[in-house]
Amino acid sequence: MIDTLIVSTILLWILVLALVAVVFALTRQIGVLYERVAPAGALMSGKGLKTGELAPVFDLETVDGHKLKIGGERSDEKSTLLFFLSPTCPVCKVLIPVLEAMRKSESGWLEIILASDGDLEEHRTWLKKQQMESWPYVLSPQLGITMQVGKLPFAALIDENGILCARGLVNNREHIESLFEARKQGVASIQEYLKTKQQQDVA
């Protein structure tokens, strides 16, 4: 009886140690997989303004008639996120709650400005329907042309000194956050950062 108990205990410990080894191996594989599958950033086109340079200054008027300056050095030291959208864009509509959350959580350093073009009354009606009358919202074809907005939704991040930090097509929250990370890392895009990091690891 005692011999059987001893053998059972030994076998149990062997199984426990084997299980620990398997968990350790799986943990390492997850880490390797995470490194290989890089996070997707905003899809940036090679055309248009170059990141790292001063963005043009625009003196515009919001849809509710307030003067608004986009670009240039800001006295409140906040960065500006320009979010280009359309009332008829389904992906844009999905991202509105994300922007609302960011508008609150990142308010200490970031101002979000919505931008589009088209009929003024149509946009006013849409803003009222979405209960977003308090948002700074501008209609400016020239702003979209300057930022080389080809598809929507599109976002551009300008820092407190008026420098264009990052821009690109954004289809989800991760894409928008990648603009913030690009600014933090001082690169044009997350893809550039990952490429540079991989080259450094190889070297």
BATIBA-367105 format. One line per 5 residues: number of its first residue (from 0); their letters; for each residue y, z, x of N, C-alpha, C, O. Coordinates in steps of 0.02 Angstrom, whole numbers, plus 50000, padded with zeros to 5 digits. Last residue first. Example, Ala and Ser with C-alpha at 12.3 -4.5 7.8 and 13.67 -1.06 7.14 Angstrom:
1 = SA = 49888,50354,50642,49947,50357,50684,50002,50394,50645,50057,50402,50670  49716,50390,50660,49775,50390,50615,49835,50390,50660,49834,50423,50712
***
This chain:
202 = AVDQQ = 52192,48177,51065,52218,48184,51133,52199,48253,51161,52217,48269,51218  52145,48208,50939,52105,48164,50982,52125,48172,51055,52083,48174,51100  52251,48284,50891,52184,48315,50897,52139,48275,50943,52100,48303,50982  52352,48189,50890,52359,48248,50934,52291,48282,50944,52276,48304,50999  52304,48104,50792,52314,48078,50860,52319,48136,50910,52293,48131,50966
197 = QKTKL = 52309,48190,50682,52245,48164,50705,52249,48138,50776,52203,48148,50816  52447,48207,50672,52405,48266,50686,52337,48244,50713,52309,48274,50759  52489,48080,50637,52512,48109,50700,52468,48167,50721,52452,48175,50780  52426,48069,50513,52410,48021,50566,52429,48049,50634,52392,48043,50683  52489,48172,50442,52417,48176,50455,52395,48129,50511,52352,48146,50551
192 = YEQIS = 52621,48122,50441,52606,48186,50471,52532,48192,50489,52515,48214,50544  52606,48003,50369,52630,48001,50438,52613,48065,50475,52592,48064,50533  52565,48056,50246,52521,48011,50282,52540,48007,50356,52497,48007,50400  52678,48123,50205,52620,48163,50224,52571,48120,50264,52538,48145,50310  52827,48048,50278,52776,48055,50226,52719,48098,50252,52712,48108,50312
187 = AVGQK = 52919,48067,50377,52937,48024,50321,52889,48031,50263,52908,48023,50205  52944,48240,50431,52914,48173,50436,52932,48133,50374,52955,48161,50324  52968,48378,50436,53014,48332,50469,52985,48262,50479,52999,48230,50530  52900,48471,50365,52870,48450,50429,52915,48401,50467,52902,48386,50525  52982,48482,50252,52967,48541,50293,52942,48522,50362,52961,48553,50412
182 = RAEFL = 52975,48352,50201,53039,48380,50222,53029,48439,50269,53063,48445,50320  52840,48349,50169,52866,48302,50218,52933,48326,50245,52947,48321,50305  52837,48446,50069,52801,48459,50132,52826,48412,50187,52832,48432,50244  52909,48381,49970,52934,48444,49996,52902,48459,50064,52935,48483,50110  52824,48273,49948,52892,48260,49970,52923,48323,50001,52958,48320,50051
177 = SEIHE = 52713,48336,49897,52707,48306,49964,52776,48288,49992,52785,48287,50053  52750,48370,49770,52749,48423,49820,52743,48395,49891,52766,48427,49939  52729,48244,49711,52797,48273,49715,52800,48326,49769,52847,48329,49808  52590,48233,49726,52634,48183,49755,52705,48210,49763,52737,48200,49814  52545,48341,49650,52533,48340,49722,52578,48289,49757,52601,48302,49813
172 = RNNVL = 52577,48303,49519,52612,48359,49550,52605,48358,49626,52653,48372,49662  52578,48121,49512,52554,48187,49494,52593,48240,49532,52637,48225,49572  52634,48004,49554,52594,48002,49493,52568,48070,49471,52538,48075,49417  52769,47930,49631,52736,47994,49619,52700,47992,49552,52730,47979,49500  52824,47830,49762,52795,47829,49695,52756,47894,49686,52714,47912,49727
167 = GRACL = 52956,47900,49866,52895,47864,49852,52875,47868,49779,52905,47903,49739  53031,47987,50006,53035,47953,49942,52969,47918,49928,52930,47907,49975  53123,48104,50107,53061,48071,50087,53072,48037,50019,53116,48056,49981  53255,48132,50151,53196,48162,50184,53132,48124,50169,53092,48112,50215  53409,48077,50184,53351,48058,50144,53288,48082,50180,53271,48056,50233
162 = IGNED = 53538,48195,50200,53487,48155,50234,53430,48140,50186,53405,48184,50152  53633,48282,50154,53637,48213,50132,53587,48167,50165,53593,48106,50160  53612,48412,50184,53660,48375,50227,53667,48302,50207,53702,48264,50240  53512,48454,50101,53579,48482,50090,53633,48447,50132,53692,48453,50117  53412,48303,50073,53424,48373,50092,53497,48392,50084,53538,48352,50063
157 = ILAAF = 53331,48216,49947,53389,48216,49992,53406,48288,50009,53412,48329,49964  53193,48129,49893,53217,48196,49910,53272,48190,49963,53261,48163,50017  53143,48034,49754,53174,48034,49820,53204,48103,49833,53236,48131,49789  53016,47957,49653,53058,48014,49672,53085,48006,49743,53053,47976,49786  52959,47874,49507,52977,47870,49578,53023,47929,49593,53063,47950,49551
152 = PLKGV = 52831,47828,49389,52887,47870,49411,52897,47868,49487,52849,47860,49525  52878,47656,49417,52892,47724,49395,52827,47762,49383,52775,47732,49369  52921,47539,49547,52878,47563,49493,52896,47635,49477,52925,47670,49518  53032,47520,49631,52996,47463,49604,52955,47481,49543,52953,47445,49494  53176,47569,49699,53129,47591,49649,53096,47530,49617,53129,47492,49581
147 = QMTIG = 53266,47573,49810,53210,47526,49807,53155,47550,49759,53096,47552,49777  53381,47642,49810,53321,47679,49829,53258,47637,49827,53203,47661,49840  53465,47541,49761,53475,47567,49829,53414,47604,49854,53396,47599,49912  53417,47526,49631,53413,47470,49678,53418,47495,49750,53381,47473,49793  53450,47650,49576,53380,47629,49580,53370,47573,49630,53321,47571,49666
142 = LQPSL = 53590,47643,49584,53554,47697,49618,53480,47679,49627,53452,47690,49680  53617,47534,49502,53632,47529,49573,53596,47583,49613,53574,47571,49670  53590,47580,49373,53547,47528,49403,53556,47524,49479,53508,47511,49515  53600,47732,49310,53632,47693,49364,53583,47643,49393,53540,47661,49434  53623,47870,49220,53601,47801,49211,53637,47758,49262,53698,47750,49258
137 = VYPWS = 53569,48039,49244,53616,47984,49257,53582,47917,49242,53522,47908,49252  53568,48206,49205,53533,48142,49192,53584,48085,49200,53635,48084,49166  53531,48373,49219,53576,48321,49244,53540,48253,49241,53487,48245,49272  53477,48454,49068,53459,48422,49131,53515,48374,49154,53544,48339,49112  53505,48497,48942,53536,48534,48997,53522,48502,49065,53553,48521,49115
132 = EMQQK = 53428,48424,48853,53499,48408,48858,53533,48442,48917,53585,48418,48941  53294,48422,48821,53312,48423,48892,53386,48406,48902,53405,48378,48953  53212,48402,48708,53248,48465,48718,53266,48475,48792,53255,48528,48821  53163,48280,48679,53125,48318,48728,53155,48388,48741,53127,48427,48780  53264,48238,48594,53196,48244,48568,53153,48287,48614,53111,48326,48590
127 = KLWTR = 53368,48229,48684,53373,48277,48629,53303,48290,48600,53286,48347,48584  53324,48125,48764,53335,48191,48793,53337,48245,48740,53310,48300,48749  53323,48020,48670,53260,48042,48702,53267,48111,48731,53223,48153,48724  53458,48008,48642,53411,48024,48588,53346,48051,48616,53318,48099,48590  53505,47968,48767,53529,48030,48737,53481,48054,48682,53466,48114,48677
122 = HEELD = 53441,47846,48781,53423,47900,48826,53447,47967,48799,53413,48018,48807  53503,47773,48680,53430,47780,48680,53409,47839,48723,53364,47877,48705  53635,47775,48720,53616,47812,48660,53541,47822,48656,53517,47874,48632  53628,47691,48837,53650,47761,48840,53626,47801,48780,53598,47856,48788  53502,47582,48890,53549,47599,48837,53564,47674,48836,53519,47715,48834
117 = GDSAL = 53479,47581,49070,53466,47558,49003,53520,47582,48954,53575,47600,48974  53399,47689,49192,53450,47642,49171,53434,47618,49101,53380,47634,49074  53388,47848,49278,53358,47791,49245,53413,47739,49234,53466,47743,49264  53351,48012,49336,53388,47950,49342,53350,47894,49308,53289,47891,49308  53377,48187,49351,53340,48132,49321,53383,48069,49323,53444,48072,49312
112 = IIELW = 53375,48301,49481,53417,48256,49442,53374,48198,49416,53339,48165,49454  53354,48465,49531,53319,48405,49508,53366,48364,49464,53392,48390,49415  53390,48556,49675,53416,48533,49610,53379,48468,49593,53375,48423,49634  53332,48693,49773,53323,48625,49749,53358,48614,49681,53355,48656,49636  53329,48824,49811,53346,48775,49863,53348,48703,49837,53365,48657,49874
107 = GSESK = 53306,48903,49699,53344,48931,49755,53366,48880,49806,53416,48890,49841  53220,48837,49613,53292,48835,49599,53335,48862,49656,53394,48845,49661  53085,48825,49608,53118,48802,49669,53194,48802,49663,53228,48770,49703  53047,48871,49480,53018,48902,49540,53055,48884,49604,53056,48924,49651  53123,48788,49392,53129,48861,49391,53106,48891,49457,53142,48932,49487
102 = RMAEL = 53087,48660,49425,53158,48674,49416,53171,48749,49417,53224,48772,49439  52950,48666,49417,52981,48664,49483,53056,48680,49479,53084,48711,49525  52935,48664,49277,52911,48721,49315,52944,48724,49384,52963,48778,49408  52991,48538,49251,53020,48598,49221,52999,48660,49259,53040,48705,49271  52901,48456,49319,52971,48460,49342,53005,48522,49314,53045,48554,49349
97 = VPILV = 52791,48476,49236,52787,48493,49307,52857,48501,49336,52870,48549,49373  52835,48424,49114,52821,48496,49120,52816,48519,49193,52835,48575,49209  52848,48284,49158,52906,48324,49137,52892,48399,49140,52933,48436,49167  52733,48212,49182,52762,48250,49238,52821,48293,49218,52843,48334,49259  52708,48145,49064,52660,48195,49086,52689,48240,49140,52673,48299,49144
92 = KCVPC = 52814,48055,49065,52812,48107,49013,52764,48163,49033,52778,48221,49020  52775,47971,49168,52837,48010,49174,52837,48069,49126,52856,48125,49143  52666,47911,49112,52655,47956,49169,52716,48000,49179,52710,48059,49196  52725,47830,49011,52680,47886,48993,52669,47935,49050,52664,47996,49038  52886,47776,48987,52836,47782,49040,52790,47842,49025,52814,47899,49025
87 = TPSLF = 52993,47768,48903,52932,47734,48881,52875,47739,48932,52822,47710,48922  53099,47828,48968,53073,47859,48907,53007,47829,48883,52970,47861,48845  53074,47831,49143,53091,47791,49084,53063,47827,49023,53007,47854,49027  53139,47889,49302,53092,47886,49247,53115,47837,49194,53169,47806,49199  53159,47964,49457,53171,47904,49418,53117,47897,49365,53057,47898,49380
82 = FLLTS = 53228,48102,49521,53167,48081,49487,53184,48024,49440,53218,48032,49390  53286,48169,49665,53300,48118,49616,53234,48095,49586,53190,48072,49621  53320,48324,49719,53263,48282,49703,53283,48233,49648,53296,48254,49592  53418,48390,49846,53418,48355,49782,53356,48314,49774,53340,48273,49818  53447,48555,49915,53422,48486,49919,53422,48457,49849,53425,48492,49799
77 = KEDSR = 53592,48657,49938,53531,48640,49902,53511,48567,49916,53554,48524,49928  53713,48710,49983,53657,48704,50029,53590,48691,49994,53538,48712,50019  53827,48706,49912,53779,48758,49892,53715,48757,49934,53669,48796,49923  53892,48596,49963,53919,48662,49979,53871,48718,49961,53873,48772,49991  53809,48458,50035,53818,48501,49977,53842,48570,49998,53815,48600,50045
72 = EGGIK = 53849,48299,50100,53836,48370,50113,53853,48412,50051,53905,48402,50020  53777,48153,50017,53828,48190,50053,53809,48264,50061,53760,48287,50033  53711,48134,49849,53717,48117,49919,53774,48156,49951,53814,48187,49917  53798,48121,49701,53731,48118,49730,53737,48094,49803,53766,48041,49816  53900,48204,49588,53897,48172,49654,53825,48177,49681,53796,48231,49682
67 = LKHGD = 53957,48186,49426,53902,48209,49468,53901,48168,49533,53902,48107,49532  54044,48234,49280,54045,48201,49345,53990,48230,49388,53977,48290,49387  53978,48220,49113,54000,48261,49171,53997,48220,49236,53952,48179,49245  53928,48151,49001,53998,48144,49021,54022,48186,49078,54082,48187,49091  53797,48152,48971,53839,48194,48929,53911,48197,48954,53950,48239,48932
62 = VTELD = 53741,48074,49068,53741,48047,49000,53783,48089,48953,53802,48066,48899  53854,48090,49211,53792,48103,49175,53797,48076,49103,53851,48057,49081  53920,47978,49327,53933,48018,49268,53868,48028,49231,53830,47980,49220  53939,47976,49508,53916,47952,49443,53938,47998,49387,53969,48050,49398  53955,47927,49662,53994,47967,49615,53981,47939,49545,54006,47887,49526
57 = FVPAL = 53844,47928,49794,53859,47899,49729,53899,47949,49688,53879,48007,49680  53818,47889,49962,53847,47936,49915,53865,47899,49851,53896,47846,49852  53663,47849,50044,53729,47831,50018,53753,47882,49967,53713,47914,49933  53589,47963,50161,53584,47925,50099,53654,47907,50076,53701,47945,50087  53563,47955,50334,53606,47977,50279,53597,47932,50219,53597,47871,50224
52 = EGTKL = 53388,47959,50382,53456,47934,50386,53497,47960,50327,53469,47982,50277  53262,48000,50356,53293,48027,50416,53364,48003,50425,53398,48025,50472  53195,47847,50293,53200,47919,50292,53227,47944,50359,53217,47913,50411  53286,47702,50253,53241,47736,50299,53250,47811,50293,53307,47836,50288  53290,47606,50102,53320,47655,50148,53267,47687,50192,53210,47698,50171
47 = GKGSM = 53181,47461,50093,53235,47505,50072,53259,47553,50125,53250,47541,50184  53001,47460,50119,53065,47429,50105,53118,47482,50090,53102,47540,50076  52880,47520,50126,52916,47511,50189,52986,47482,50180,53025,47479,50227  52849,47645,50001,52855,47575,50021,52895,47571,50086,52938,47613,50100  52737,47778,49979,52802,47756,50003,52800,47683,50024,52754,47661,50059
42 = LAGAP = 52667,47881,49870,52657,47814,49896,52724,47783,49915,52763,47764,49871  52649,48051,49915,52685,48001,49876,52677,47933,49910,52679,47928,49971  52481,48088,49975,52553,48099,49968,52583,48046,49925,52549,48000,49901  52326,48168,49963,52365,48108,49951,52438,48126,49942,52455,48173,49906  52242,48257,50092,52279,48257,50030,52322,48195,50023,52352,48172,50072
37 = AVREY = 52093,48189,50166,52162,48210,50172,52196,48210,50104,52180,48168,50062  51944,48224,50204,51975,48200,50142,52046,48227,50141,52059,48282,50116  51922,48289,50326,51912,48217,50321,51946,48187,50259,51973,48132,50262  51950,48422,50300,51988,48388,50352,51982,48312,50345,52030,48276,50358  51855,48449,50202,51926,48457,50186,51969,48420,50237,52020,48390,50219
32 = LVGIQ = 51736,48433,50275,51752,48387,50220,51826,48389,50202,51856,48337,50188  51745,48543,50360,51745,48475,50388,51764,48424,50335,51802,48378,50349  51737,48647,50264,51795,48641,50307,51801,48571,50337,51856,48543,50340  51609,48622,50214,51667,48618,50169,51731,48609,50209,51775,48570,50190  51533,48650,50326,51534,48582,50300,51593,48571,50253,51623,48517,50251
27 = RTLAF = 51551,48788,50339,51575,48743,50391,51581,48672,50366,51629,48637,50383  51486,48829,50223,51557,48844,50232,51588,48799,50285,51643,48774,50276  51355,48791,50250,51391,48758,50195,51466,48769,50201,51506,48725,50187  51324,48881,50354,51323,48808,50366,51363,48770,50312,51399,48724,50328  51333,49002,50284,51377,48990,50341,51382,48914,50356,51436,48888,50368
22 = VVAVL = 51229,48986,50193,51298,48994,50168,51348,48979,50224,51399,48946,50212  51120,48982,50283,51135,48924,50240,51207,48927,50214,51242,48876,50214  51125,49111,50339,51132,49052,50382,51151,48990,50341,51193,48950,50363  51101,49188,50225,51164,49195,50261,51178,49134,50304,51234,49109,50307  50969,49148,50199,51021,49134,50151,51090,49138,50183,51133,49097,50170
17 = ALVLI = 50904,49200,50310,50903,49128,50299,50959,49107,50251,50992,49057,50261  50924,49336,50286,50954,49305,50346,50956,49229,50340,51004,49198,50361  50848,49348,50168,50919,49364,50168,50955,49331,50227,51008,49302,50219  50719,49315,50215,50751,49273,50164,50827,49285,50161,50865,49237,50153  50699,49421,50303,50697,49353,50328,50733,49305,50280,50771,49262,50300
12 = WLLIT = 50701,49527,50214,50754,49522,50264,50757,49451,50294,50811,49425,50308  50584,49498,50143,50648,49500,50109,50706,49492,50158,50754,49456,50145  50486,49514,50242,50496,49448,50212,50564,49443,50176,50597,49392,50178  50500,49651,50264,50513,49604,50318,50527,49535,50291,50574,49501,50313  50461,49700,50138,50528,49714,50163,50548,49665,50219,50604,49640,50221
7 = SVILT = 50328,49658,50133,50376,49633,50083,50447,49642,50107,50489,49599,50097  50274,49732,50240,50273,49658,50243,50324,49629,50195,50359,49581,50212  50291,49860,50187,50323,49841,50251,50329,49766,50257,50381,49739,50276  50210,49854,50074,50282,49867,50067,50320,49846,50129,50374,49817,50125  50085,49836,50134,50111,49784,50088,50187,49792,50080,50223,49742,50079
2 = DIM = 50071,49957,50201,50073,49894,50239,50103,49838,50197,50141,49798,50222  50062,50045,50094,50120,50050,50139,50128,49986,50179,50183,49962,50189  49940,50000,50041,50000,50000,50000,50063,50000,50043,50110,49962,50031
***
